[in-house]
Amino acid sequence: MMISIAGIVVILTLTGFMFNQYRIYQADQLIIDQCFENFDTKGKVVMKKENFWSPITCENS
């Protein structure tokens, strides 16, 4: 019984982690698309990601 409960907890934890990573990926893709829309007019684009959980930031120079 304890093994079943531990297994369920592990599966739910991994599913939550994968869902969160998917949401971060979707947000990053949107930021990248918006960043490169005006690439020709701005000249230089710098993208930064502070750490694993932070979203991408886009700076136009």
Backbone atoms as SQL, in Angstrom:
CREATE TABLE atoms (id INTEGER PRIMARY KEY, chain TEXT, resi INTEGER, resn TEXT, atom TEXT, x REAL, y REAL, z REAL);
INSERT INTO atoms VALUES
  (1, 'A', 1, 'MET', 'N', 0.817, -1.191, 0.000),
  (2, 'A', 1, 'MET', 'CA', 0.000, 0.000, 0.000),
  (3, 'A', 1, 'MET', 'C', 0.867, 1.264, 0.000),
  (4, 'A', 2, 'MET', 'N', 1.903, 1.273, 0.826),
  (5, 'A', 2, 'MET', 'CA', 2.788, 2.448, 0.894),
  (6, 'A', 2, 'MET', 'C', 3.528, 2.660, -0.424),
  (7, 'A', 3, 'ILE', 'N', 3.894, 1.571, -1.091),
  (8, 'A', 3, 'ILE', 'CA', 4.586, 1.684, -2.375),
  (9, 'A', 3, 'ILE', 'C', 3.658, 2.307, -3.415),
  (10, 'A', 4, 'SER', 'N', 2.396, 1.938, -3.384),
  (11, 'A', 4, 'SER', 'CA', 1.413, 2.509, -4.318),
  (12, 'A', 4, 'SER', 'C', 1.240, 4.002, -4.078),
  (13, 'A', 5, 'ILE', 'N', 1.139, 4.403, -2.837),
  (14, 'A', 5, 'ILE', 'CA', 0.977, 5.825, -2.505),
  (15, 'A', 5, 'ILE', 'C', 2.224, 6.606, -2.919),
  (16, 'A', 6, 'ALA', 'N', 3.398, 6.067, -2.641),
  (17, 'A', 6, 'ALA', 'CA', 4.642, 6.734, -3.037),
  (18, 'A', 6, 'ALA', 'C', 4.720, 6.842, -4.556),
  (19, 'A', 7, 'GLY', 'N', 4.312, 5.814, -5.263),
  (20, 'A', 7, 'GLY', 'CA', 4.322, 5.840, -6.724),
  (21, 'A', 7, 'GLY', 'C', 3.391, 6.903, -7.274),
  (22, 'A', 8, 'ILE', 'N', 2.207, 7.016, -6.694),
  (23, 'A', 8, 'ILE', 'CA', 1.250, 8.030, -7.137),
  (24, 'A', 8, 'ILE', 'C', 1.793, 9.432, -6.885),
  (25, 'A', 9, 'VAL', 'N', 2.405, 9.642, -5.736),
  (26, 'A', 9, 'VAL', 'CA', 2.984, 10.950, -5.415),
  (27, 'A', 9, 'VAL', 'C', 4.091, 11.292, -6.408),
  (28, 'A', 10, 'VAL', 'N', 4.937, 10.340, -6.741),
  (29, 'A', 10, 'VAL', 'CA', 6.019, 10.576, -7.705),
  (30, 'A', 10, 'VAL', 'C', 5.437, 10.907, -9.075),
  (31, 'A', 11, 'ILE', 'N', 4.437, 10.167, -9.515),
  (32, 'A', 11, 'ILE', 'CA', 3.825, 10.416, -10.823),
  (33, 'A', 11, 'ILE', 'C', 3.177, 11.795, -10.864),
  (34, 'A', 12, 'LEU', 'N', 2.452, 12.176, -9.828),
  (35, 'A', 12, 'LEU', 'CA', 1.823, 13.501, -9.795),
  (36, 'A', 12, 'LEU', 'C', 2.861, 14.616, -9.756),
  (37, 'A', 13, 'THR', 'N', 3.937, 14.423, -9.025),
  (38, 'A', 13, 'THR', 'CA', 5.003, 15.424, -8.960),
  (39, 'A', 13, 'THR', 'C', 5.654, 15.610, -10.321),
  (40, 'A', 14, 'LEU', 'N', 5.983, 14.518, -10.981),
  (41, 'A', 14, 'LEU', 'CA', 6.609, 14.605, -12.302),
  (42, 'A', 14, 'LEU', 'C', 5.672, 15.215, -13.332),
  (43, 'A', 15, 'THR', 'N', 4.396, 14.887, -13.254),
  (44, 'A', 15, 'THR', 'CA', 3.417, 15.464, -14.178),
  (45, 'A', 15, 'THR', 'C', 3.308, 16.972, -13.968),
  (46, 'A', 16, 'GLY', 'N', 3.266, 17.412, -12.727),
  (47, 'A', 16, 'GLY', 'CA', 3.225, 18.846, -12.434),
  (48, 'A', 16, 'GLY', 'C', 4.469, 19.557, -12.926),
  (49, 'A', 17, 'PHE', 'N', 5.621, 18.952, -12.740),
  (50, 'A', 17, 'PHE', 'CA', 6.873, 19.540, -13.211),
  (51, 'A', 17, 'PHE', 'C', 6.876, 19.660, -14.730),
  (52, 'A', 18, 'MET', 'N', 6.445, 18.617, -15.432),
  (53, 'A', 18, 'MET', 'CA', 6.427, 18.643, -16.897),
  (54, 'A', 18, 'MET', 'C', 5.429, 19.673, -17.411),
  (55, 'A', 19, 'PHE', 'N', 4.278, 19.809, -16.758),
  (56, 'A', 19, 'PHE', 'CA', 3.298, 20.806, -17.163),
  (57, 'A', 19, 'PHE', 'C', 3.846, 22.212, -16.976),
  (58, 'A', 20, 'ASN', 'N', 4.535, 22.453, -15.872),
  (59, 'A', 20, 'ASN', 'CA', 5.122, 23.765, -15.621),
  (60, 'A', 20, 'ASN', 'C', 6.191, 24.085, -16.661),
  (61, 'A', 21, 'GLN', 'N', 7.009, 23.114, -17.014),
  (62, 'A', 21, 'GLN', 'CA', 8.047, 23.329, -18.031),
  (63, 'A', 21, 'GLN', 'C', 7.411, 23.633, -19.385),
  (64, 'A', 22, 'TYR', 'N', 6.308, 22.980, -19.708),
  (65, 'A', 22, 'TYR', 'CA', 5.610, 23.228, -20.955),
  (66, 'A', 22, 'TYR', 'C', 5.074, 24.654, -21.001),
  (67, 'A', 23, 'ARG', 'N', 4.521, 25.133, -19.881),
  (68, 'A', 23, 'ARG', 'CA', 4.021, 26.516, -19.825),
  (69, 'A', 23, 'ARG', 'C', 5.149, 27.517, -19.994),
  (70, 'A', 24, 'ILE', 'N', 6.288, 27.276, -19.369),
  (71, 'A', 24, 'ILE', 'CA', 7.447, 28.162, -19.517),
  (72, 'A', 24, 'ILE', 'C', 7.918, 28.161, -20.965),
  (73, 'A', 25, 'TYR', 'N', 7.946, 26.988, -21.591),
  (74, 'A', 25, 'TYR', 'CA', 8.357, 26.873, -22.992),
  (75, 'A', 25, 'TYR', 'C', 7.424, 27.673, -23.896),
  (76, 'A', 26, 'GLN', 'N', 6.118, 27.570, -23.691),
  (77, 'A', 26, 'GLN', 'CA', 5.159, 28.308, -24.512),
  (78, 'A', 26, 'GLN', 'C', 5.341, 29.818, -24.343),
  (79, 'A', 27, 'ALA', 'N', 5.548, 30.276, -23.118),
  (80, 'A', 27, 'ALA', 'CA', 5.759, 31.703, -22.868),
  (81, 'A', 27, 'ALA', 'C', 7.048, 32.179, -23.532),
  (82, 'A', 28, 'ASP', 'N', 8.109, 31.372, -23.451),
  (83, 'A', 28, 'ASP', 'CA', 9.380, 31.743, -24.081),
  (84, 'A', 28, 'ASP', 'C', 9.239, 31.824, -25.595),
  (85, 'A', 29, 'GLN', 'N', 8.498, 30.901, -26.195),
  (86, 'A', 29, 'GLN', 'CA', 8.297, 30.928, -27.642),
  (87, 'A', 29, 'GLN', 'C', 7.584, 32.203, -28.068),
  (88, 'A', 30, 'LEU', 'N', 6.580, 32.624, -27.314),
  (89, 'A', 30, 'LEU', 'CA', 5.852, 33.853, -27.621),
  (90, 'A', 30, 'LEU', 'C', 6.771, 35.066, -27.528),
  (91, 'A', 31, 'ILE', 'N', 7.609, 35.121, -26.505),
  (92, 'A', 31, 'ILE', 'CA', 8.551, 36.235, -26.341),
  (93, 'A', 31, 'ILE', 'C', 9.553, 36.249, -27.484),
  (94, 'A', 32, 'ILE', 'N', 10.052, 35.100, -27.871),
  (95, 'A', 32, 'ILE', 'CA', 11.019, 35.023, -28.980),
  (96, 'A', 32, 'ILE', 'C', 10.377, 35.498, -30.277),
  (97, 'A', 33, 'ASP', 'N', 9.148, 35.063, -30.546),
  (98, 'A', 33, 'ASP', 'CA', 8.458, 35.496, -31.767),
  (99, 'A', 33, 'ASP', 'C', 8.261, 37.001, -31.792),
  (100, 'A', 34, 'GLN', 'N', 7.827, 37.582, -30.683),
  (101, 'A', 34, 'GLN', 'CA', 7.626, 39.026, -30.622),
  (102, 'A', 34, 'GLN', 'C', 8.946, 39.771, -30.734),
  (103, 'A', 35, 'CYS', 'N', 9.995, 39.194, -30.211),
  (104, 'A', 35, 'CYS', 'CA', 11.299, 39.836, -30.229),
  (105, 'A', 35, 'CYS', 'C', 11.837, 39.940, -31.654),
  (106, 'A', 36, 'PHE', 'N', 11.642, 38.888, -32.438),
  (107, 'A', 36, 'PHE', 'CA', 12.200, 38.875, -33.786),
  (108, 'A', 36, 'PHE', 'C', 11.289, 39.495, -34.838),
  (109, 'A', 37, 'GLU', 'N', 10.075, 39.903, -34.460),
  (110, 'A', 37, 'GLU', 'CA', 9.198, 40.574, -35.420),
  (111, 'A', 37, 'GLU', 'C', 9.815, 41.865, -35.920),
  (112, 'A', 38, 'ASN', 'N', 10.427, 42.616, -35.025),
  (113, 'A', 38, 'ASN', 'CA', 11.006, 43.915, -35.383),
  (114, 'A', 38, 'ASN', 'C', 12.523, 43.854, -35.465),
  (115, 'A', 39, 'PHE', 'N', 13.075, 42.694, -35.754),
  (116, 'A', 39, 'PHE', 'CA', 14.525, 42.540, -35.786),
  (117, 'A', 39, 'PHE', 'C', 15.154, 43.424, -36.855),
  (118, 'A', 40, 'ASP', 'N', 14.540, 43.523, -38.031),
  (119, 'A', 40, 'ASP', 'CA', 15.107, 44.318, -39.123),
  (120, 'A', 40, 'ASP', 'C', 15.121, 45.804, -38.802),
  (121, 'A', 41, 'THR', 'N', 14.127, 46.287, -38.059),
  (122, 'A', 41, 'THR', 'CA', 14.062, 47.711, -37.765),
  (123, 'A', 41, 'THR', 'C', 14.942, 48.105, -36.577),
  (124, 'A', 42, 'LYS', 'N', 15.158, 47.190, -35.651),
  (125, 'A', 42, 'LYS', 'CA', 15.923, 47.516, -34.445),
  (126, 'A', 42, 'LYS', 'C', 17.411, 47.256, -34.608),
  (127, 'A', 43, 'GLY', 'N', 17.791, 46.300, -35.410),
  (128, 'A', 43, 'GLY', 'CA', 19.206, 46.037, -35.628),
  (129, 'A', 43, 'GLY', 'C', 19.753, 44.880, -34.831),
  (130, 'A', 44, 'LYS', 'N', 19.842, 45.000, -33.525),
  (131, 'A', 44, 'LYS', 'CA', 20.473, 43.980, -32.690),
  (132, 'A', 44, 'LYS', 'C', 19.510, 43.533, -31.599),
  (133, 'A', 45, 'VAL', 'N', 19.426, 42.231, -31.413),
  (134, 'A', 45, 'VAL', 'CA', 18.540, 41.669, -30.401),
  (135, 'A', 45, 'VAL', 'C', 19.374, 40.815, -29.458),
  (136, 'A', 46, 'VAL', 'N', 19.186, 41.022, -28.154),
  (137, 'A', 46, 'VAL', 'CA', 19.879, 40.229, -27.147),
  (138, 'A', 46, 'VAL', 'C', 18.813, 39.534, -26.295),
  (139, 'A', 47, 'MET', 'N', 18.909, 38.205, -26.218),
  (140, 'A', 47, 'MET', 'CA', 17.980, 37.450, -25.387),
  (141, 'A', 47, 'MET', 'C', 18.741, 36.881, -24.196),
  (142, 'A', 48, 'LYS', 'N', 18.149, 37.001, -23.026),
  (143, 'A', 48, 'LYS', 'CA', 18.786, 36.513, -21.802),
  (144, 'A', 48, 'LYS', 'C', 17.811, 35.632, -21.031),
  (145, 'A', 49, 'LYS', 'N', 18.367, 34.639, -20.380),
  (146, 'A', 49, 'LYS', 'CA', 17.592, 33.793, -19.463),
  (147, 'A', 49, 'LYS', 'C', 18.416, 33.705, -18.191),
  (148, 'A', 50, 'GLU', 'N', 17.914, 34.309, -17.118),
  (149, 'A', 50, 'GLU', 'CA', 18.657, 34.410, -15.861),
  (150, 'A', 50, 'GLU', 'C', 18.955, 33.044, -15.247),
  (151, 'A', 51, 'ASN', 'N', 17.920, 32.213, -15.147),
  (152, 'A', 51, 'ASN', 'CA', 18.099, 30.877, -14.601),
  (153, 'A', 51, 'ASN', 'C', 17.087, 29.931, -15.233),
  (154, 'A', 52, 'PHE', 'N', 17.058, 28.717, -14.756),
  (155, 'A', 52, 'PHE', 'CA', 16.217, 27.676, -15.345),
  (156, 'A', 52, 'PHE', 'C', 14.732, 28.017, -15.292),
  (157, 'A', 53, 'TRP', 'N', 14.273, 28.666, -14.227),
  (158, 'A', 53, 'TRP', 'CA', 12.846, 28.939, -14.047),
  (159, 'A', 53, 'TRP', 'C', 12.416, 30.299, -14.580),
  (160, 'A', 54, 'SER', 'N', 13.333, 31.173, -14.894),
  (161, 'A', 54, 'SER', 'CA', 12.971, 32.520, -15.329),
  (162, 'A', 54, 'SER', 'C', 12.593, 32.535, -16.807),
  (163, 'A', 55, 'PRO', 'N', 11.719, 33.469, -17.183),
  (164, 'A', 55, 'PRO', 'CA', 11.386, 33.594, -18.599),
  (165, 'A', 55, 'PRO', 'C', 12.516, 34.286, -19.358),
  (166, 'A', 56, 'ILE', 'N', 12.469, 34.177, -20.648),
  (167, 'A', 56, 'ILE', 'CA', 13.450, 34.855, -21.502),
  (168, 'A', 56, 'ILE', 'C', 13.126, 36.337, -21.529),
  (169, 'A', 57, 'THR', 'N', 14.146, 37.178, -21.530),
  (170, 'A', 57, 'THR', 'CA', 13.964, 38.605, -21.713),
  (171, 'A', 57, 'THR', 'C', 14.618, 38.998, -23.028),
  (172, 'A', 58, 'CYS', 'N', 14.019, 39.951, -23.696),
  (173, 'A', 58, 'CYS', 'CA', 14.503, 40.380, -24.995),
  (174, 'A', 58, 'CYS', 'C', 14.823, 41.867, -24.933),
  (175, 'A', 59, 'GLU', 'N', 16.030, 42.205, -25.358),
  (176, 'A', 59, 'GLU', 'CA', 16.438, 43.607, -25.390),
  (177, 'A', 59, 'GLU', 'C', 16.853, 43.972, -26.801),
  (178, 'A', 60, 'ASN', 'N', 16.243, 45.033, -27.314),
  (179, 'A', 60, 'ASN', 'CA', 16.614, 45.521, -28.640),
  (180, 'A', 60, 'ASN', 'C', 17.592, 46.672, -28.501),
  (181, 'A', 61, 'SER', 'N', 18.637, 46.613, -29.305),
  (182, 'A', 61, 'SER', 'CA', 19.644, 47.684, -29.253),
  (183, 'A', 61, 'SER', 'C', 19.578, 48.531, -30.502);
